[in-house]
């Protein structure tokens, strides 16, 4: 079974239990039950995410979320992928999407996880498919929390 590890390089409070619940829902629907390895979720600074974006994508700007599929799924200690999220950017853009800070972090976690699992949004059809999966998983999480 795939496992999620959360690391914080910043002091922002994150909804850990909601993130783990979201992760479990996505993994149960999108991966094989015997898929091993782990995913590292790192909440980092705006400066670090900008450095990662520049070094790995050639874009010298800060972004909200980056995913790196490392593709190693051979065993419990192997790393399948890493997701980096900037809570500062999430907090700043949450009102733009009518989200709370917590909801914005969940949305970015979902987005990053789907990227690791092969979803993309470069083409319109792929973007529609990815958005539908995001909406589906985030709605499951809200229903579980008793929010309609």
C-alpha positions as CSV (number, residue, x, y, z in Angstrom):
1,X,0.0,0.0,0.0
2,X,1.2,3.5,-0.9
3,X,2.0,5.7,2.1
4,X,2.1,9.4,2.5
5,X,4.7,11.3,4.5
6,X,4.2,15.0,5.4
7,X,7.1,17.3,5.9
8,X,6.9,20.9,7.0
9,X,9.7,23.4,6.3
10,X,7.4,26.2,7.3
11,X,5.3,27.0,10.4
12,X,1.9,27.1,8.7
13,X,-0.8,24.8,10.2
14,X,-1.9,22.2,7.7
15,X,-5.0,20.0,7.9
16,X,-3.0,16.8,8.3
17,X,-6.0,14.4,9.0
18,X,-7.9,15.8,6.0
19,X,-4.9,15.4,3.8
20,X,-4.4,11.8,4.9
21,X,-8.1,11.1,4.3
22,X,-7.9,12.6,0.8
23,X,-4.8,10.6,0.1
24,X,-6.5,7.4,1.1
25,X,-9.5,8.1,-1.1
26,X,-7.4,8.9,-4.1
27,X,-5.1,5.9,-3.7
28,X,-8.0,3.5,-3.2
29,X,-9.5,4.6,-6.5
30,X,-6.4,5.3,-8.6
31,X,-3.8,2.7,-7.7
32,X,-3.5,-1.1,-7.3
33,X,-4.1,-2.3,-3.8
34,X,-0.6,-3.8,-3.6
35,X,1.2,-0.6,-4.9
36,X,4.1,-0.1,-2.5
37,X,6.4,2.8,-1.9
38,X,5.7,6.3,-0.5
39,X,4.9,9.8,-1.5
40,X,6.6,12.8,0.2
41,X,4.4,15.9,0.7
42,X,6.6,18.9,1.5
43,X,5.2,22.2,2.7
44,X,7.9,24.7,1.8
45,X,8.8,28.3,1.4
46,X,7.9,30.5,-1.5
47,X,11.7,30.9,-2.2
48,X,12.4,27.2,-2.3
49,X,9.4,26.4,-4.6
50,X,10.7,29.2,-6.9
51,X,14.2,27.6,-6.9
52,X,12.7,24.1,-7.6
53,X,10.5,25.6,-10.4
54,X,13.5,27.3,-12.0
55,X,15.9,24.3,-11.7
56,X,13.4,21.6,-12.9
57,X,11.1,23.5,-15.2
58,X,13.1,26.5,-16.3
59,X,10.5,28.9,-14.9
60,X,11.9,31.5,-12.6
61,X,8.8,32.2,-10.6
62,X,7.1,30.9,-7.5
63,X,4.2,28.5,-8.0
64,X,1.6,26.9,-5.7
65,X,2.4,23.2,-6.2
66,X,5.1,21.1,-7.9
67,X,5.0,17.4,-8.4
68,X,8.0,15.1,-9.2
69,X,7.3,11.6,-10.2
70,X,10.3,9.6,-9.3
71,X,8.7,6.4,-10.5
72,X,10.2,4.1,-7.9
73,X,7.5,1.8,-6.6
74,X,9.6,-1.2,-5.6
75,X,9.1,-1.6,-1.9
76,X,7.9,0.3,1.1
77,X,11.0,2.5,1.5
78,X,11.1,3.6,-2.2
79,X,9.9,7.0,-3.1
80,X,7.3,7.1,-5.9
81,X,7.1,10.9,-5.9
82,X,7.3,14.2,-4.2
83,X,4.9,17.1,-4.0
84,X,6.0,20.6,-2.9
85,X,3.4,23.1,-1.8
86,X,3.9,26.7,-0.8
87,X,1.4,27.6,2.0
88,X,2.2,31.3,1.5
89,X,1.0,31.2,-2.1
90,X,-2.0,28.9,-1.1
91,X,-3.1,31.5,1.5
92,X,-2.8,34.4,-0.9
93,X,-4.7,32.7,-3.7
94,X,-7.5,31.0,-1.7
95,X,-9.8,34.0,-1.8
96,X,-9.5,34.1,-5.6
97,X,-11.0,30.6,-5.7
98,X,-13.5,31.3,-2.8
99,X,-11.6,28.7,-0.7
100,X,-10.5,28.7,2.9
101,X,-6.8,28.3,3.4
102,X,-7.4,24.7,4.4
103,X,-9.5,23.9,1.4
104,X,-6.9,25.5,-0.9
105,X,-4.2,23.2,0.6
106,X,-6.4,20.2,0.0
107,X,-7.0,21.3,-3.6
108,X,-3.3,21.6,-4.2
109,X,-2.6,18.2,-2.5
110,X,-5.2,16.6,-4.8
111,X,-3.8,18.3,-7.8
112,X,-0.3,17.2,-7.0
113,X,-1.3,13.6,-6.3
114,X,-3.2,13.4,-9.6
115,X,-0.1,14.6,-11.4
116,X,2.0,11.9,-9.8
117,X,-0.6,9.3,-10.9
118,X,-0.4,10.4,-14.6
119,X,-3.0,13.1,-14.9
120,X,-2.1,16.3,-16.7
121,X,-3.7,19.5,-18.0
122,X,-1.6,20.5,-21.0
123,X,-4.3,19.5,-23.5
124,X,-7.9,20.6,-23.1
125,X,-9.4,17.1,-22.9
126,X,-6.8,16.1,-20.3
127,X,-7.5,19.2,-18.3
128,X,-11.2,18.5,-18.2
129,X,-10.6,14.9,-17.1
130,X,-8.1,16.0,-14.4
131,X,-10.5,18.7,-13.1
132,X,-13.4,16.2,-12.9
133,X,-11.2,13.9,-10.8
134,X,-10.2,16.8,-8.5
135,X,-13.8,17.8,-8.1
136,X,-14.8,14.2,-7.4
137,X,-12.2,13.6,-4.7
138,X,-12.5,17.0,-3.0
139,X,-16.3,16.5,-2.9
140,X,-15.8,13.1,-1.2
141,X,-13.6,14.8,1.4
142,X,-16.2,17.6,2.1
143,X,-19.0,15.1,2.4
144,X,-17.0,13.1,4.9
145,X,-16.4,16.2,6.9
146,X,-20.1,16.9,7.0
147,X,-20.0,19.9,4.7
148,X,-22.4,19.9,1.8
